[in-house]
């Protein structure tokens, strides 16, 4: 167990980034995306976009998205090409070659990354506009437990899936969806915590509570830095799960229902973003109101409710939804789409025009559940296209 803890600690001290993106052959007629190759102290970044958008700042942004500090890299070469895209517009492919500056003396970013990362961020002058929304839903990372591939695996997977979602956003735009609003819903149980099981999970949770919260905060920060330049409007919402409870009295009694480490992590990112309104003024953050547990957000004229899913029995989501909607003062009566986590597997259900989406867990498995039911995990996040009360286009990223 000491070896695992040491490895996890090293992961915490490093900036949490996903695995290197493998090189692949690109078809200019079908793709416009980003590609990076790093070998020692040299890097090659290819940026494909509409003409005028694939400049050096876009290449430097992608260096940062992959965990590199752009200030440590100097551009040494440039190659450009153009082609006519399917929509008749001119596409541009620019390849930049970088070398690392003062490689021998470089040092890691400070541990307190919130303000330092925001200071390094370079805002994009022109962000894409449009009438469609691009949604990303994820949860149940349960950072801290040793189950499956542990915290290290969950961090890598979450970062990698978010990066894949950014590439998918470019693909959907290329397919004809004019996307101006990106929305990310964090569905709770972001940490393992020590309250939901009365401390019985302590031995199997080698990370401290502050380390679990730190991982959550940094993953949320990565999501903001990744998607902020990619849309005219970015919204992020977080709801509390049972594992995120701050304290329980005699194993049951709570403080307020909104008192949660799951949501406080997003509040910390929000506070940091407010210090740089010129960079993140178009980013909005939402957590439940006092003593509430849900967040409702309008994405491209589609009313989306976020809940963790632990306040009803499995399979009773529509009953719970209708019960909440019976209360005229609850926003649930206006909701088009209800999104939940908690059950750790994908589920889709409809009733009339109303849509329920159950999102898989990001952790690789619950070992307890595997021994109980024989089923391991199938982690991933859910993306979709929202427009006028519907999310008809959906895709799982694993």
TORKOL-4160 file (C-alpha; in steps of 0.2 Angstrom, whole numbers, padded with zeros to 4 digits, m for minus):
398
<pt num="1" X="0000" Y="0000" Z="0000"/>
<pt num="2" X="0015" Y="0012" Z="0003"/>
<pt num="3" X="0021" Y="0010" Z="m0015"/>
<pt num="4" X="0004" Y="0014" Z="m0021"/>
<pt num="5" X="0002" Y="0029" Z="m0010"/>
<pt num="6" X="0019" Y="0036" Z="m0015"/>
<pt num="7" X="0015" Y="0034" Z="m0034"/>
<pt num="8" X="m0002" Y="0043" Z="m0031"/>
<pt num="9" X="0007" Y="0057" Z="m0021"/>
<pt num="10" X="0019" Y="0060" Z="m0036"/>
<pt num="11" X="0004" Y="0061" Z="m0047"/>
<pt num="12" X="m0003" Y="0074" Z="m0036"/>
<pt num="13" X="0013" Y="0084" Z="m0036"/>
<pt num="14" X="0013" Y="0084" Z="m0055"/>
<pt num="15" X="0001" Y="0093" Z="m0066"/>
<pt num="16" X="m0014" Y="0081" Z="m0069"/>
<pt num="17" X="m0013" Y="0079" Z="m0088"/>
<pt num="18" X="m0019" Y="0064" Z="m0099"/>
<pt num="19" X="m0008" Y="0052" Z="m0109"/>
<pt num="20" X="0001" Y="0058" Z="m0124"/>
<pt num="21" X="m0010" Y="0059" Z="m0140"/>
<pt num="22" X="m0004" Y="0046" Z="m0153"/>
<pt num="23" X="0000" Y="0053" Z="m0170"/>
<pt num="24" X="m0012" Y="0048" Z="m0184"/>
<pt num="25" X="m0015" Y="0052" Z="m0202"/>
<pt num="26" X="m0026" Y="0066" Z="m0205"/>
<pt num="27" X="m0038" Y="0069" Z="m0220"/>
<pt num="28" X="m0039" Y="0087" Z="m0223"/>
<pt num="29" X="m0056" Y="0085" Z="m0232"/>
<pt num="30" X="m0064" Y="0077" Z="m0216"/>
<pt num="31" X="m0054" Y="0083" Z="m0201"/>
<pt num="32" X="m0050" Y="0099" Z="m0193"/>
<pt num="33" X="m0042" Y="0096" Z="m0176"/>
<pt num="34" X="m0026" Y="0097" Z="m0166"/>
<pt num="35" X="m0011" Y="0086" Z="m0165"/>
<pt num="36" X="0005" Y="0086" Z="m0154"/>
<pt num="37" X="0021" Y="0076" Z="m0154"/>
<pt num="38" X="0034" Y="0079" Z="m0140"/>
<pt num="39" X="0051" Y="0071" Z="m0141"/>
<pt num="40" X="0062" Y="0077" Z="m0127"/>
<pt num="41" X="0065" Y="0095" Z="m0129"/>
<pt num="42" X="0057" Y="0097" Z="m0146"/>
<pt num="43" X="0038" Y="0098" Z="m0150"/>
<pt num="44" X="0028" Y="0098" Z="m0166"/>
<pt num="45" X="0010" Y="0105" Z="m0165"/>
<pt num="46" X="m0002" Y="0104" Z="m0180"/>
<pt num="47" X="m0018" Y="0115" Z="m0179"/>
<pt num="48" X="m0031" Y="0113" Z="m0192"/>
<pt num="49" X="m0046" Y="0126" Z="m0192"/>
<pt num="50" X="m0055" Y="0139" Z="m0202"/>
<pt num="51" X="m0043" Y="0151" Z="m0211"/>
<pt num="52" X="m0036" Y="0164" Z="m0199"/>
<pt num="53" X="m0040" Y="0153" Z="m0183"/>
<pt num="54" X="m0025" Y="0141" Z="m0183"/>
<pt num="55" X="m0012" Y="0153" Z="m0178"/>
<pt num="56" X="0003" Y="0151" Z="m0166"/>
<pt num="57" X="m0008" Y="0156" Z="m0151"/>
<pt num="58" X="m0019" Y="0141" Z="m0154"/>
<pt num="59" X="m0004" Y="0130" Z="m0155"/>
<pt num="60" X="0003" Y="0137" Z="m0138"/>
<pt num="61" X="m0015" Y="0134" Z="m0131"/>
<pt num="62" X="m0014" Y="0116" Z="m0136"/>
<pt num="63" X="0003" Y="0114" Z="m0128"/>
<pt num="64" X="m0005" Y="0120" Z="m0111"/>
<pt num="65" X="m0020" Y="0109" Z="m0114"/>
<pt num="66" X="m0007" Y="0094" Z="m0114"/>
<pt num="67" X="0001" Y="0099" Z="m0098"/>
<pt num="68" X="0016" Y="0110" Z="m0105"/>
<pt num="69" X="0020" Y="0128" Z="m0100"/>
<pt num="70" X="0020" Y="0137" Z="m0116"/>
<pt num="71" X="0032" Y="0150" Z="m0109"/>
<pt num="72" X="0045" Y="0136" Z="m0109"/>
<pt num="73" X="0044" Y="0133" Z="m0128"/>
<pt num="74" X="0051" Y="0144" Z="m0142"/>
<pt num="75" X="0044" Y="0143" Z="m0160"/>
<pt num="76" X="0058" Y="0138" Z="m0172"/>
<pt num="77" X="0049" Y="0132" Z="m0188"/>
<pt num="78" X="0032" Y="0135" Z="m0197"/>
<pt num="79" X="0023" Y="0126" Z="m0212"/>
<pt num="80" X="0006" Y="0131" Z="m0218"/>
<pt num="81" X="m0007" Y="0123" Z="m0230"/>
<pt num="82" X="m0024" Y="0127" Z="m0236"/>
<pt num="83" X="m0039" Y="0117" Z="m0243"/>
<pt num="84" X="m0057" Y="0120" Z="m0247"/>
<pt num="85" X="m0069" Y="0112" Z="m0234"/>
<pt num="86" X="m0085" Y="0103" Z="m0237"/>
<pt num="87" X="m0095" Y="0119" Z="m0233"/>
<pt num="88" X="m0085" Y="0129" Z="m0246"/>
<pt num="89" X="m0075" Y="0139" Z="m0233"/>
<pt num="90" X="m0056" Y="0139" Z="m0233"/>
<pt num="91" X="m0048" Y="0127" Z="m0221"/>
<pt num="92" X="m0030" Y="0130" Z="m0214"/>
<pt num="93" X="m0017" Y="0118" Z="m0208"/>
<pt num="94" X="m0002" Y="0125" Z="m0199"/>
<pt num="95" X="0012" Y="0115" Z="m0192"/>
<pt num="96" X="0023" Y="0124" Z="m0178"/>
<pt num="97" X="0040" Y="0117" Z="m0172"/>
<pt num="98" X="0045" Y="0122" Z="m0154"/>
<pt num="99" X="0061" Y="0119" Z="m0144"/>
<pt num="100" X="0061" Y="0120" Z="m0125"/>
<pt num="101" X="0069" Y="0135" Z="m0118"/>
<pt num="102" X="0082" Y="0132" Z="m0104"/>
<pt num="103" X="0077" Y="0114" Z="m0102"/>
<pt num="104" X="0090" Y="0110" Z="m0089"/>
<pt num="105" X="0084" Y="0123" Z="m0077"/>
<pt num="106" X="0065" Y="0121" Z="m0079"/>
<pt num="107" X="0054" Y="0118" Z="m0064"/>
<pt num="108" X="0036" Y="0112" Z="m0061"/>
<pt num="109" X="0022" Y="0124" Z="m0059"/>
<pt num="110" X="0018" Y="0130" Z="m0041"/>
<pt num="111" X="0007" Y="0118" Z="m0031"/>
<pt num="112" X="m0006" Y="0131" Z="m0029"/>
<pt num="113" X="m0011" Y="0131" Z="m0047"/>
<pt num="114" X="m0027" Y="0141" Z="m0047"/>
<pt num="115" X="m0020" Y="0158" Z="m0048"/>
<pt num="116" X="m0004" Y="0153" Z="m0057"/>
<pt num="117" X="m0014" Y="0144" Z="m0071"/>
<pt num="118" X="m0026" Y="0159" Z="m0074"/>
<pt num="119" X="m0011" Y="0171" Z="m0075"/>
<pt num="120" X="m0003" Y="0160" Z="m0088"/>
<pt num="121" X="m0020" Y="0159" Z="m0098"/>
<pt num="122" X="m0020" Y="0169" Z="m0114"/>
<pt num="123" X="m0038" Y="0174" Z="m0119"/>
<pt num="124" X="m0045" Y="0171" Z="m0137"/>
<pt num="125" X="m0051" Y="0187" Z="m0145"/>
<pt num="126" X="m0064" Y="0179" Z="m0156"/>
<pt num="127" X="m0073" Y="0164" Z="m0149"/>
<pt num="128" X="m0086" Y="0153" Z="m0159"/>
<pt num="129" X="m0104" Y="0158" Z="m0159"/>
<pt num="130" X="m0120" Y="0148" Z="m0163"/>
<pt num="131" X="m0137" Y="0143" Z="m0158"/>
<pt num="132" X="m0133" Y="0125" Z="m0153"/>
<pt num="133" X="m0126" Y="0119" Z="m0136"/>
<pt num="134" X="m0113" Y="0106" Z="m0133"/>
<pt num="135" X="m0116" Y="0097" Z="m0117"/>
<pt num="136" X="m0103" Y="0087" Z="m0107"/>
<pt num="137" X="m0109" Y="0077" Z="m0092"/>
<pt num="138" X="m0098" Y="0067" Z="m0080"/>
<pt num="139" X="m0097" Y="0062" Z="m0061"/>
<pt num="140" X="m0093" Y="0048" Z="m0049"/>
<pt num="141" X="m0074" Y="0050" Z="m0050"/>
<pt num="142" X="m0073" Y="0046" Z="m0031"/>
<pt num="143" X="m0055" Y="0052" Z="m0031"/>
<pt num="144" X="m0046" Y="0044" Z="m0017"/>
<pt num="145" X="m0051" Y="0025" Z="m0017"/>
<pt num="146" X="m0040" Y="0011" Z="m0022"/>
<pt num="147" X="m0053" Y="0001" Z="m0032"/>
<pt num="148" X="m0048" Y="m0003" Z="m0050"/>
<pt num="149" X="m0034" Y="0008" Z="m0057"/>
<pt num="150" X="m0036" Y="0020" Z="m0042"/>
<pt num="151" X="m0035" Y="0039" Z="m0041"/>
<pt num="152" X="m0021" Y="0039" Z="m0054"/>
<pt num="153" X="m0031" Y="0030" Z="m0067"/>
<pt num="154" X="m0046" Y="0040" Z="m0064"/>
<pt num="155" X="m0037" Y="0057" Z="m0066"/>
<pt num="156" X="m0029" Y="0051" Z="m0082"/>
<pt num="157" X="m0045" Y="0045" Z="m0089"/>
<pt num="158" X="m0055" Y="0060" Z="m0084"/>
<pt num="159" X="m0042" Y="0072" Z="m0092"/>
<pt num="160" X="m0041" Y="0062" Z="m0107"/>
<pt num="161" X="m0060" Y="0061" Z="m0109"/>
<pt num="162" X="m0062" Y="0080" Z="m0107"/>
<pt num="163" X="m0048" Y="0082" Z="m0121"/>
<pt num="164" X="m0057" Y="0070" Z="m0132"/>
<pt num="165" X="m0073" Y="0080" Z="m0129"/>
<pt num="166" X="m0064" Y="0096" Z="m0135"/>
<pt num="167" X="m0059" Y="0087" Z="m0151"/>
<pt num="168" X="m0077" Y="0081" Z="m0153"/>
<pt num="169" X="m0083" Y="0099" Z="m0152"/>
<pt num="170" X="m0073" Y="0103" Z="m0167"/>
<pt num="171" X="m0079" Y="0088" Z="m0176"/>
<pt num="172" X="m0097" Y="0093" Z="m0173"/>
<pt num="173" X="m0094" Y="0110" Z="m0179"/>
<pt num="174" X="m0087" Y="0103" Z="m0195"/>
<pt num="175" X="m0102" Y="0092" Z="m0197"/>
<pt num="176" X="m0113" Y="0108" Z="m0197"/>
<pt num="177" X="m0118" Y="0112" Z="m0180"/>
<pt num="178" X="m0116" Y="0130" Z="m0175"/>
<pt num="179" X="m0111" Y="0129" Z="m0157"/>
<pt num="180" X="m0110" Y="0144" Z="m0147"/>
<pt num="181" X="m0113" Y="0137" Z="m0129"/>
<pt num="182" X="m0103" Y="0124" Z="m0121"/>
<pt num="183" X="m0110" Y="0117" Z="m0104"/>
<pt num="184" X="m0101" Y="0105" Z="m0092"/>
<pt num="185" X="m0111" Y="0096" Z="m0079"/>
<pt num="186" X="m0102" Y="0089" Z="m0064"/>
<pt num="187" X="m0115" Y="0076" Z="m0056"/>
<pt num="188" X="m0107" Y="0073" Z="m0039"/>
<pt num="189" X="m0097" Y="0060" Z="m0029"/>
<pt num="190" X="m0081" Y="0068" Z="m0036"/>
<pt num="191" X="m0072" Y="0062" Z="m0020"/>
<pt num="192" X="m0073" Y="0046" Z="m0010"/>
<pt num="193" X="m0074" Y="0055" Z="0006"/>
<pt num="194" X="m0076" Y="0048" Z="0023"/>
<pt num="195" X="m0094" Y="0052" Z="0028"/>
<pt num="196" X="m0106" Y="0042" Z="0017"/>
<pt num="197" X="m0100" Y="0025" Z="0024"/>
<pt num="198" X="m0097" Y="0031" Z="0042"/>
<pt num="199" X="m0078" Y="0029" Z="0040"/>
<pt num="200" X="m0079" Y="0011" Z="0035"/>
<pt num="201" X="m0070" Y="0015" Z="0019"/>
<pt num="202" X="m0055" Y="0023" Z="0027"/>
<pt num="203" X="m0043" Y="0009" Z="0024"/>
<pt num="204" X="m0047" Y="0008" Z="0006"/>
<pt num="205" X="m0045" Y="0027" Z="0004"/>
<pt num="206" X="m0026" Y="0031" Z="0005"/>
<pt num="207" X="m0028" Y="0049" Z="m0001"/>
<pt num="208" X="m0032" Y="0062" Z="0012"/>
<pt num="209" X="m0048" Y="0072" Z="0011"/>
<pt num="210" X="m0038" Y="0088" Z="0005"/>
<pt num="211" X="m0029" Y="0078" Z="m0008"/>
<pt num="212" X="m0046" Y="0071" Z="m0015"/>
<pt num="213" X="m0053" Y="0089" Z="m0015"/>
<pt num="214" X="m0037" Y="0095" Z="m0024"/>
<pt num="215" X="m0039" Y="0083" Z="m0038"/>
<pt num="216" X="m0057" Y="0088" Z="m0040"/>
<pt num="217" X="m0052" Y="0106" Z="m0041"/>
<pt num="218" X="m0038" Y="0103" Z="m0053"/>
<pt num="219" X="m0049" Y="0093" Z="m0065"/>
<pt num="220" X="m0062" Y="0106" Z="m0065"/>
<pt num="221" X="m0049" Y="0119" Z="m0068"/>
<pt num="222" X="m0042" Y="0109" Z="m0083"/>
<pt num="223" X="m0060" Y="0108" Z="m0090"/>
<pt num="224" X="m0062" Y="0127" Z="m0089"/>
<pt num="225" X="m0045" Y="0131" Z="m0097"/>
<pt num="226" X="m0049" Y="0119" Z="m0111"/>
<pt num="227" X="m0066" Y="0124" Z="m0116"/>
<pt num="228" X="m0066" Y="0143" Z="m0111"/>
<pt num="229" X="m0058" Y="0148" Z="m0128"/>
<pt num="230" X="m0069" Y="0136" Z="m0138"/>
<pt num="231" X="m0086" Y="0145" Z="m0136"/>
<pt num="232" X="m0094" Y="0162" Z="m0134"/>
<pt num="233" X="m0102" Y="0155" Z="m0118"/>
<pt num="234" X="m0096" Y="0142" Z="m0106"/>
<pt num="235" X="m0106" Y="0136" Z="m0091"/>
<pt num="236" X="m0101" Y="0124" Z="m0077"/>
<pt num="237" X="m0113" Y="0117" Z="m0065"/>
<pt num="238" X="m0110" Y="0105" Z="m0050"/>
<pt num="239" X="m0122" Y="0096" Z="m0038"/>
<pt num="240" X="m0118" Y="0087" Z="m0022"/>
<pt num="241" X="m0117" Y="0068" Z="m0021"/>
<pt num="242" X="m0118" Y="0057" Z="m0005"/>
<pt num="243" X="m0099" Y="0054" Z="m0005"/>
<pt num="244" X="m0096" Y="0073" Z="m0005"/>
<pt num="245" X="m0105" Y="0076" Z="0012"/>
<pt num="246" X="m0094" Y="0087" Z="0023"/>
<pt num="247" X="m0100" Y="0079" Z="0039"/>
<pt num="248" X="m0113" Y="0068" Z="0046"/>
<pt num="249" X="m0119" Y="0067" Z="0064"/>
<pt num="250" X="m0120" Y="0049" Z="0071"/>
<pt num="251" X="m0119" Y="0043" Z="0053"/>
<pt num="252" X="m0135" Y="0051" Z="0047"/>
<pt num="253" X="m0138" Y="0069" Z="0051"/>
<pt num="254" X="m0132" Y="0082" Z="0039"/>
<pt num="255" X="m0129" Y="0100" Z="0039"/>
<pt num="256" X="m0137" Y="0109" Z="0024"/>
<pt num="257" X="m0140" Y="0099" Z="0009"/>
<pt num="258" X="m0129" Y="0111" Z="m0002"/>
<pt num="259" X="m0115" Y="0108" Z="0011"/>
<pt num="260" X="m0103" Y="0098" Z="0000"/>
<pt num="261" X="m0085" Y="0096" Z="m0006"/>
<pt num="262" X="m0092" Y="0091" Z="m0023"/>
<pt num="263" X="m0099" Y="0109" Z="m0026"/>
<pt num="264" X="m0086" Y="0119" Z="m0016"/>
<pt num="265" X="m0072" Y="0113" Z="m0028"/>
<pt num="266" X="m0081" Y="0122" Z="m0042"/>
<pt num="267" X="m0084" Y="0137" Z="m0031"/>
<pt num="268" X="m0065" Y="0138" Z="m0029"/>
<pt num="269" X="m0062" Y="0138" Z="m0047"/>
<pt num="270" X="m0076" Y="0151" Z="m0049"/>
<pt num="271" X="m0068" Y="0163" Z="m0036"/>
<pt num="272" X="m0051" Y="0162" Z="m0046"/>
<pt num="273" X="m0059" Y="0165" Z="m0062"/>
<pt num="274" X="m0068" Y="0181" Z="m0056"/>
<pt num="275" X="m0050" Y="0188" Z="m0053"/>
<pt num="276" X="m0048" Y="0188" Z="m0072"/>
<pt num="277" X="m0064" Y="0195" Z="m0079"/>
<pt num="278" X="m0055" Y="0200" Z="m0095"/>
<pt num="279" X="m0051" Y="0181" Z="m0098"/>
<pt num="280" X="m0065" Y="0172" Z="m0091"/>
<pt num="281" X="m0080" Y="0185" Z="m0091"/>
<pt num="282" X="m0089" Y="0173" Z="m0102"/>
<pt num="283" X="m0088" Y="0158" Z="m0090"/>
<pt num="284" X="m0103" Y="0155" Z="m0078"/>
<pt num="285" X="m0103" Y="0144" Z="m0063"/>
<pt num="286" X="m0119" Y="0136" Z="m0055"/>
<pt num="287" X="m0121" Y="0127" Z="m0039"/>
<pt num="288" X="m0137" Y="0123" Z="m0029"/>
<pt num="289" X="m0145" Y="0137" Z="m0019"/>
<pt num="290" X="m0145" Y="0136" Z="0000"/>
<pt num="291" X="m0152" Y="0119" Z="0006"/>
<pt num="292" X="m0155" Y="0113" Z="m0011"/>
<pt num="293" X="m0148" Y="0099" Z="m0021"/>
<pt num="294" X="m0151" Y="0102" Z="m0040"/>
<pt num="295" X="m0146" Y="0114" Z="m0053"/>
<pt num="296" X="m0156" Y="0119" Z="m0068"/>
<pt num="297" X="m0148" Y="0127" Z="m0083"/>
<pt num="298" X="m0154" Y="0133" Z="m0100"/>
<pt num="299" X="m0143" Y="0127" Z="m0114"/>
<pt num="300" X="m0148" Y="0132" Z="m0131"/>
<pt num="301" X="m0167" Y="0134" Z="m0126"/>
<pt num="302" X="m0166" Y="0117" Z="m0118"/>
<pt num="303" X="m0169" Y="0116" Z="m0099"/>
<pt num="304" X="m0157" Y="0104" Z="m0091"/>
<pt num="305" X="m0159" Y="0098" Z="m0073"/>
<pt num="306" X="m0143" Y="0091" Z="m0064"/>
<pt num="307" X="m0145" Y="0079" Z="m0049"/>
<pt num="308" X="m0134" Y="0066" Z="m0041"/>
<pt num="309" X="m0147" Y="0053" Z="m0041"/>
<pt num="310" X="m0146" Y="0046" Z="m0023"/>
<pt num="311" X="m0163" Y="0053" Z="m0017"/>
<pt num="312" X="m0173" Y="0040" Z="m0026"/>
<pt num="313" X="m0172" Y="0021" Z="m0029"/>
<pt num="314" X="m0164" Y="0014" Z="m0045"/>
<pt num="315" X="m0177" Y="0015" Z="m0059"/>
<pt num="316" X="m0188" Y="0027" Z="m0050"/>
<pt num="317" X="m0181" Y="0043" Z="m0059"/>
<pt num="318" X="m0196" Y="0047" Z="m0068"/>
<pt num="319" X="m0207" Y="0045" Z="m0052"/>
<pt num="320" X="m0195" Y="0057" Z="m0043"/>
<pt num="321" X="m0195" Y="0069" Z="m0057"/>
<pt num="322" X="m0214" Y="0070" Z="m0058"/>
<pt num="323" X="m0215" Y="0071" Z="m0039"/>
<pt num="324" X="m0203" Y="0086" Z="m0039"/>
<pt num="325" X="m0212" Y="0094" Z="m0053"/>
<pt num="326" X="m0229" Y="0093" Z="m0044"/>
<pt num="327" X="m0222" Y="0107" Z="m0033"/>
<pt num="328" X="m0226" Y="0123" Z="m0043"/>
<pt num="329" X="m0211" Y="0132" Z="m0034"/>
<pt num="330" X="m0199" Y="0119" Z="m0040"/>
<pt num="331" X="m0190" Y="0122" Z="m0057"/>
<pt num="332" X="m0192" Y="0104" Z="m0061"/>
<pt num="333" X="m0209" Y="0107" Z="m0069"/>
<pt num="334" X="m0200" Y="0116" Z="m0083"/>
<pt num="335" X="m0186" Y="0104" Z="m0086"/>
<pt num="336" X="m0184" Y="0096" Z="m0103"/>
<pt num="337" X="m0169" Y="0084" Z="m0098"/>
<pt num="338" X="m0164" Y="0077" Z="m0081"/>
<pt num="339" X="m0146" Y="0071" Z="m0080"/>
<pt num="340" X="m0140" Y="0060" Z="m0065"/>
<pt num="341" X="m0125" Y="0050" Z="m0060"/>
<pt num="342" X="m0124" Y="0039" Z="m0044"/>
<pt num="343" X="m0128" Y="0022" Z="m0052"/>
<pt num="344" X="m0112" Y="0021" Z="m0062"/>
<pt num="345" X="m0119" Y="0015" Z="m0078"/>
<pt num="346" X="m0127" Y="0023" Z="m0094"/>
<pt num="347" X="m0146" Y="0024" Z="m0094"/>
<pt num="348" X="m0158" Y="0033" Z="m0106"/>
<pt num="349" X="m0176" Y="0034" Z="m0103"/>
<pt num="350" X="m0190" Y="0045" Z="m0111"/>
<pt num="351" X="m0208" Y="0049" Z="m0106"/>
<pt num="352" X="m0216" Y="0060" Z="m0119"/>
<pt num="353" X="m0204" Y="0073" Z="m0124"/>
<pt num="354" X="m0195" Y="0072" Z="m0108"/>
<pt num="355" X="m0178" Y="0064" Z="m0107"/>
<pt num="356" X="m0168" Y="0056" Z="m0093"/>
<pt num="357" X="m0149" Y="0053" Z="m0095"/>
<pt num="358" X="m0140" Y="0042" Z="m0083"/>
<pt num="359" X="m0121" Y="0045" Z="m0084"/>
<pt num="360" X="m0108" Y="0031" Z="m0081"/>
<pt num="361" X="m0095" Y="0033" Z="m0067"/>
<pt num="362" X="m0078" Y="0040" Z="m0071"/>
<pt num="363" X="m0070" Y="0028" Z="m0059"/>
<pt num="364" X="m0065" Y="0011" Z="m0067"/>
<pt num="365" X="m0075" Y="0000" Z="m0055"/>
<pt num="366" X="m0083" Y="m0002" Z="m0038"/>
<pt num="367" X="m0074" Y="m0017" Z="m0031"/>
<pt num="368" X="m0088" Y="m0020" Z="m0018"/>
<pt num="369" X="m0101" Y="m0020" Z="m0032"/>
<pt num="370" X="m0091" Y="m0032" Z="m0043"/>
<pt num="371" X="m0090" Y="m0044" Z="m0029"/>
<pt num="372" X="m0109" Y="m0042" Z="m0026"/>
<pt num="373" X="m0115" Y="m0042" Z="m0043"/>
<pt num="374" X="m0101" Y="m0048" Z="m0054"/>
<pt num="375" X="m0100" Y="m0033" Z="m0065"/>
<pt num="376" X="m0085" Y="m0021" Z="m0066"/>
<pt num="377" X="m0086" Y="m0003" Z="m0073"/>
<pt num="378" X="m0087" Y="0004" Z="m0090"/>
<pt num="379" X="m0081" Y="0022" Z="m0086"/>
<pt num="380" X="m0084" Y="0037" Z="m0097"/>
<pt num="381" X="m0093" Y="0054" Z="m0099"/>
<pt num="382" X="m0108" Y="0059" Z="m0110"/>
<pt num="383" X="m0108" Y="0072" Z="m0123"/>
<pt num="384" X="m0122" Y="0079" Z="m0133"/>
<pt num="385" X="m0130" Y="0093" Z="m0144"/>
<pt num="386" X="m0144" Y="0103" Z="m0136"/>
<pt num="387" X="m0156" Y="0113" Z="m0146"/>
<pt num="388" X="m0174" Y="0118" Z="m0143"/>
<pt num="389" X="m0179" Y="0107" Z="m0128"/>
<pt num="390" X="m0170" Y="0092" Z="m0135"/>
<pt num="391" X="m0153" Y="0082" Z="m0134"/>
<pt num="392" X="m0156" Y="0070" Z="m0148"/>
<pt num="393" X="m0137" Y="0069" Z="m0153"/>
<pt num="394" X="m0128" Y="0060" Z="m0139"/>
<pt num="395" X="m0111" Y="0051" Z="m0138"/>
<pt num="396" X="m0102" Y="0042" Z="m0125"/>
<pt num="397" X="m0083" Y="0045" Z="m0123"/>
<pt num="398" X="m0073" Y="0032" Z="m0114"/>
